[in-house]
Amino acid sequence: WPLPVVLAAAVYAVLVILSLSNDTIAHQDEPYYLSATNTMTETGDYLVPRFDNEARIHKPIGYYWLMLPGQMIFGHSFFTTRLVSLLSSIALLAVAWKITAFFFDDHQRRIAAIWMLASADMFFRYAHYSVPEMTLTFWMVLAHWAFLCYERERSTQESGRRYLLAFYAFMGAAFMIKGPVGIILPLSVGMITFLVQGCYREILRMLWLPGLGLMVLVIAPWYLMLVHRFGWEQIFQMIRSETGGRTGLNFGNLFFFVPVCLAFYLPWTVFLLDRFKLATIKAAAGQVARSPLFIWFTTYFVFYSVLVSEKHQWYALQWAVPWVLLLTRAMDFRVSDQPDRTIFRAFPVAAIVLAMICLALYLMFGQIMASATAVGAMV
């Protein structure tokens, strides 16, 4: 692990930890998770989260279970309930570092991508919210990492099989955090990647039966216990109301996530201005459109833009990794005419300074910056 990456994780962790103890509700969904986990520890019922004495089973139990150990060990506080998001974000940075190796050959670009991700406003904010978005993103990105490893190793039968089964297991874990989206999106990206690359037979070789069986082993036990307590009818009604109310074709606000992606990943999205040249776009279009990175980003972006009726800015966190890697590619321009000098050679030092300034400003004026950024995204 290069020193700049370790330093990025350390500085990032310290700054987030300093903000975890803020005793105010930072996200509209935090009260649900704070109250439900408190009730679980008080009543001893660890199978059914409750809010205002009503069962809250329209979301899977995974995130609640991850919050419980911290509360049992350190007591009930904002710090302990938000600790899961911090640990998930640090683990996500580690997985993102591994993924950068698939797309960049040198450490400068890889380090730049990690610093951009850690210092992005949306990523930093959701690292200290007690909501499942960061944890969901971690498991989904981990599934994509396993799929990329499978693509690289699929010629080796034993190694490829191991990564593919891990791909299914990680999707099952993502499902247990926030539901079907944890499976639908990573699996869609994998299948679309093979279709675009013309590897049609690889779709049939994806160990469907063992993979689906593995996901069932991860997902089914909790739902079977719910069926035992509430019955099939109530469970199906809950699933229909949750998924049916959120999904469906919606072209009314098709470009909702465009300003979100631009605003919440400042200042790095400024570098896209250099890419808005017709000649450059035409030259790169054929190569980029077939890349797994672009397919990953586009699948998520189109899904939430077109197929989700309720649009929320935090959905954009799920494609943070491919978006930041695409931004890193966009920054790949020459500083001078000398072919061996690129912006990335000076990037680690500049990124450290800029990231620390951005995060320090957030700590001092967090709510102001969050409101200003949200307004900018809406505009």
C-alpha positions in Angstrom: 0.0 0.0 0.0 1.6 3.3 -1.1 2.1 5.9 1.6 -0.3 8.5 0.0 -3.1 5.9 0.1 -2.5 5.0 3.7 -2.3 8.8 4.5 -5.5 9.4 2.7 -7.3 6.7 4.7 -5.8 8.0 8.0 -6.6 11.7 7.5 -10.1 10.7 6.2 -10.8 8.5 9.2 -9.6 11.1 11.8 -11.8 13.8 10.2 -14.8 11.6 10.0 -14.4 10.4 13.6 -14.3 14.0 14.8 -17.7 14.5 13.3 -19.4 11.3 14.4 -20.3 12.6 17.9 -22.4 15.5 16.6 -25.6 15.0 18.6 -28.0 16.2 16.0 -30.0 14.4 13.4 -27.9 14.7 10.2 -30.1 12.8 7.8 -33.9 12.4 7.5 -33.7 8.6 7.9 -31.4 8.5 10.9 -34.2 8.5 13.6 -35.6 5.2 12.1 -32.3 3.4 12.5 -31.4 5.0 15.9 -34.7 4.2 17.5 -35.1 0.8 16.0 -31.7 -0.5 17.2 -32.3 1.1 20.7 -35.6 -0.8 20.9 -33.9 -4.1 19.8 -31.3 -3.9 22.5 -33.9 -2.9 25.2 -36.5 -5.6 24.2 -34.0 -8.4 23.2 -35.9 -8.9 19.9 -33.1 -8.9 17.4 -35.2 -10.3 14.5 -37.8 -7.5 14.0 -36.7 -3.8 14.1 -39.5 -1.5 15.4 -40.1 2.2 15.2 -42.9 3.7 17.4 -43.9 0.1 18.3 -44.6 -0.8 14.7 -42.6 -3.5 12.9 -40.2 -2.0 10.4 -39.7 -4.9 8.1 -39.9 -3.3 4.7 -36.1 -3.1 4.7 -33.9 -6.2 5.4 -32.3 -6.6 8.8 -28.6 -6.5 7.8 -27.8 -2.9 8.6 -29.5 -3.1 12.0 -27.5 -6.1 12.9 -24.3 -4.3 12.0 -25.2 -1.4 14.2 -25.9 -3.6 17.3 -22.3 -4.7 18.3 -21.2 -1.1 18.7 -24.2 -0.2 20.8 -23.8 -3.3 23.0 -20.1 -2.6 23.6 -20.0 1.2 23.8 -23.6 2.1 24.7 -26.2 4.1 22.9 -24.9 7.2 21.2 -24.7 8.9 17.9 -21.1 7.9 17.7 -21.7 4.2 18.0 -24.6 4.1 15.6 -22.6 6.0 13.0 -19.5 3.8 13.4 -20.8 1.3 10.8 -20.8 3.9 8.1 -17.3 5.1 8.9 -15.9 1.5 8.9 -17.8 0.8 5.6 -16.3 3.9 4.0 -12.8 3.0 5.0 -13.3 -0.6 3.7 -14.8 0.9 0.5 -11.7 3.0 0.0 -9.6 -0.2 0.3 -11.7 -2.0 -2.3 -11.7 1.0 -4.6 -7.8 0.9 -4.4 -7.9 -2.7 -5.6 -10.3 -1.8 -8.4 -8.1 1.0 -9.7 -5.5 -1.6 -10.7 -7.9 -2.9 -13.4 -8.1 0.5 -15.1 -4.8 2.3 -14.4 -1.2 1.1 -14.8 0.6 3.7 -12.6 0.3 4.7 -9.0 -0.2 8.4 -9.7 -3.6 7.8 -11.3 -4.6 5.2 -8.7 -3.7 7.5 -5.8 -5.5 10.4 -7.5 -8.7 8.4 -7.7 -8.6 7.4 -4.0 -8.0 11.0 -2.9 -10.8 12.2 -5.2 -13.2 9.7 -3.7 -12.3 10.3 -0.1 -12.6 14.1 -0.4 -15.8 14.2 -2.4 -18.6 15.9 -0.5 -21.2 13.2 -0.8 -18.8 10.4 0.1 -17.5 12.2 3.2 -21.0 13.2 4.4 -22.5 9.7 4.2 -19.5 8.2 6.0 -20.9 9.7 9.2 -24.6 9.2 8.8 -26.3 6.3 10.5 -28.1 5.2 7.3 -27.4 2.1 5.1 -26.2 3.9 2.0 -22.5 3.7 2.6 -22.7 0.1 3.7 -24.8 -0.9 0.8 -22.4 0.8 -1.6 -19.5 -1.1 0.0 -21.1 -4.5 -0.6 -22.1 -3.6 -4.1 -18.6 -2.4 -5.0 -17.2 -5.5 -3.4 -19.4 -7.6 -5.7 -18.1 -5.6 -8.7 -14.5 -6.2 -7.6 -15.2 -10.0 -7.4 -16.7 -9.8 -10.9 -13.7 -8.0 -12.3 -11.4 -10.6 -10.7 -13.6 -13.3 -12.3 -13.2 -11.6 -15.7 -9.5 -11.6 -15.4 -9.2 -15.2 -14.0 -12.1 -16.9 -15.8 -9.6 -18.9 -18.0 -8.4 -20.5 -14.8 -11.3 -22.7 -13.8 -10.7 -23.0 -10.1 -9.8 -19.4 -9.5 -12.5 -18.0 -11.7 -15.1 -20.2 -9.9 -14.0 -18.8 -6.5 -14.4 -15.2 -7.6 -17.8 -15.8 -9.2 -19.2 -17.5 -6.1 -17.9 -14.5 -4.1 -19.7 -12.2 -6.5 -23.0 -13.9 -5.6 -22.3 -13.9 -1.9 -21.5 -10.2 -1.9 -24.7 -9.5 -3.8 -26.6 -11.5 -1.1 -25.0 -9.4 1.6 -25.9 -6.2 -0.3 -29.5 -7.5 -0.5 -29.6 -7.9 3.3 -28.6 -4.2 3.7 -31.3 -2.6 1.5 -33.1 -5.1 -0.7 -33.3 -6.3 -4.3 -31.2 -3.4 -5.7 -28.2 -5.0 -4.2 -28.6 -7.9 -6.6 -30.3 -6.3 -9.6 -27.6 -3.7 -10.4 -24.3 -5.7 -10.0 -25.8 -8.6 -11.8 -27.1 -6.4 -14.6 -23.7 -4.8 -15.0 -22.0 -8.2 -15.3 -24.4 -9.4 -17.9 -24.4 -6.2 -20.0 -20.6 -6.3 -19.9 -20.5 -9.7 -21.5 -23.1 -8.7 -24.0 -21.3 -5.6 -25.1 -18.0 -7.5 -25.3 -19.7 -10.2 -27.4 -19.0 -12.9 -24.8 -22.5 -14.4 -25.0 -21.5 -17.9 -23.8 -20.0 -16.5 -20.7 -23.4 -15.5 -19.5 -24.4 -19.2 -19.5 -21.2 -20.1 -17.6 -21.9 -17.9 -14.7 -22.7 -20.7 -12.2 -26.3 -19.7 -12.0 -27.5 -22.6 -9.8 -24.7 -22.5 -7.2 -24.7 -18.7 -7.2 -28.5 -18.4 -6.7 -28.3 -21.1 -4.1 -25.6 -19.2 -2.2 -27.7 -16.0 -2.3 -30.7 -17.9 -1.0 -28.6 -19.2 1.9 -27.7 -15.6 2.8 -31.1 -14.1 2.3 -33.7 -16.7 3.1 -33.2 -17.4 6.9 -34.4 -14.0 8.1 -37.4 -14.0 5.7 -38.4 -17.5 6.8 -38.4 -16.3 10.4 -40.5 -13.3 9.4 -43.0 -15.6 7.7 -43.2 -17.7 10.8 -44.1 -14.6 12.9 -46.2 -12.6 10.5 -47.4 -15.0 7.7 -46.8 -15.0 4.0 -49.6 -12.5 3.2 -48.2 -9.6 5.3 -44.6 -10.2 3.9 -45.8 -10.1 0.3 -47.8 -7.0 1.0 -44.8 -5.3 2.5 -42.6 -6.2 -0.4 -45.2 -5.0 -3.0 -45.7 -1.7 -1.2 -42.0 -1.1 -0.9 -40.9 -2.0 -4.4 -44.1 -1.0 -6.3 -44.1 2.4 -4.8 -40.5 3.2 -5.8 -40.1 1.6 -9.2 -41.6 2.3 -12.5 -40.8 4.3 -15.7 -40.4 8.0 -14.8 -39.2 10.4 -17.5 -40.5 13.5 -15.7 -37.2 14.3 -14.1 -34.8 12.4 -16.4 -31.7 14.6 -15.7 -32.1 14.8 -11.9 -28.7 13.1 -11.3 -26.7 15.1 -13.7 -26.3 18.2 -11.4 -26.1 15.8 -8.4 -23.0 14.1 -10.0 -21.4 17.4 -10.9 -22.1 19.2 -7.6 -21.4 16.5 -5.0 -18.1 15.6 -6.6 -16.7 19.1 -6.7 -13.9 20.3 -7.1 -13.0 17.3 -9.2 -15.8 17.7 -11.8 -14.2 21.0 -12.8 -11.7 18.9 -14.8 -14.5 17.7 -17.0 -14.5 21.2 -18.7 -11.3 20.2 -20.4 -13.0 17.1 -21.9 -15.9 19.0 -23.5 -14.2 19.1 -26.9 -15.9 17.4 -29.8 -12.8 15.9 -31.2 -11.8 14.4 -27.9 -15.2 13.0 -27.3 -15.4 11.4 -30.8 -11.9 9.9 -30.3 -12.7 8.4 -26.9 -16.3 7.3 -27.5 -15.7 4.0 -29.1 -13.1 2.9 -26.6 -14.8 4.2 -23.4 -18.3 2.9 -24.3 -17.1 -0.7 -24.3 -15.1 -0.5 -21.1 -16.5 -2.2 -17.9 -16.1 1.1 -16.1 -18.4 3.0 -18.4 -20.9 0.1 -18.4 -20.9 0.0 -14.6 -21.5 3.8 -14.3 -24.1 4.0 -17.1 -26.2 1.0 -15.8 -26.6 2.6 -12.4 -27.2 6.0 -13.7 -29.9 4.9 -16.2 -31.6 2.6 -13.7 -32.1 5.4 -11.2 -32.9 8.1 -13.8 -35.5 6.1 -15.7 -36.7 3.1 -13.6 -37.0 4.7 -10.1 -40.0 6.9 -9.4 -38.7 8.4 -6.1 -35.4 10.1 -6.8 -33.0 11.0 -4.0 -29.6 12.5 -4.2 -28.0 9.8 -2.1 -28.6 7.2 -4.7 -25.6 8.7 -6.6 -23.3 7.3 -3.9 -23.8 3.8 -5.3 -21.9 4.8 -8.5 -19.3 6.9 -6.7 -16.4 4.5 -7.6 -17.0 4.3 -11.3 -17.8 8.0 -11.5 -14.6 9.0 -9.7 -12.5 6.6 -11.9 -14.1 8.2 -15.0 -13.2 11.6 -13.6 -9.6 10.4 -13.1 -9.6 9.4 -16.8 -10.9 12.8 -17.7 -8.0 14.5 -15.9 -5.5 12.6 -18.0 -4.2 15.5 -20.1 -0.7 16.9 -20.6 0.6 19.7 -18.5 3.2 20.6 -21.1 4.6 19.4 -24.3 7.0 17.0 -22.5 5.5 13.5 -22.9 6.6 12.3 -19.5 4.9 15.0 -17.5 1.3 14.6 -16.5 -0.9 16.3 -13.9 -0.8 13.1 -11.8 2.9 13.5 -10.9 2.1 16.5 -8.7 -1.4 15.3 -7.8 -0.7 13.5 -4.4 0.6 16.6 -2.7 -2.0 18.9 -4.3 -4.7 16.5 -3.4 -3.6 16.2 0.2 -3.7 20.0 0.6 -7.0 20.5 -1.2 -8.7 17.5 0.4 -7.7 18.7 3.9 -9.0 22.2 3.2 -12.3 20.9 1.9 -12.8 18.5 4.8 -11.8 21.1 7.4 -14.3 23.5 5.9 -16.9 20.9 6.1 -16.2 20.2 9.8 -16.5 23.9 10.5 -19.4 24.8 8.3 -20.9 21.3 7.6 -24.6 22.2 7.6 -24.0 25.4 5.6 -22.0 23.5 2.9 -24.5 20.6 2.8 -27.4 23.1 2.3 -25.5 25.1 -0.3 -24.5 21.9 -2.2 -28.0 20.6 -2.1 -29.3 23.9 -3.5 -26.6 23.8 -6.2 -27.6 20.3 -7.1 -31.2 21.2 -7.5 -30.4 24.3 -9.6 
